[in-house]
Amino acid sequence: SYNKLYIEFNIIVQSNELGLFRIGTERLLRLELMKQLKDEGYNSKEIPEFLNVNGIKPLRTNNPYTPKLVWVTLKKYQKRLDRIGNNQITQISKKLCVSNHAS
């Protein structure tokens, strides 16, 4: 007979990412462009002007972008970015186990 030693881990992770769905490529590029313009110092009036002049329209309508729509879109995108990577390990437990095996 012999003894088998092993360590058993139990890890609990808290995450908000499970409710996130993948954004389509075109939509993600549009969001990243708006965020990049904001990061470069464009304000909420200049961003829709840039998008409209370049023929970029909202995905669901054929209407031009407005400052309010850009502001709301960027706010929601930032919340999404904040949720991604906001994982926390809330509990770790481990125990040493011994099992006896007969040969």
Secondary structure, 3 states (H helix, E strand, C coil): CEEEEEEEEEEEEECCHHHCCCCCHHHHHHHHHHHHHHHCCCCCCHHHHHHHHCCCCCCCCCCCCCHHHHHHHHHHHHHHHHHCCCCEEEEEEEEEEEEEECC
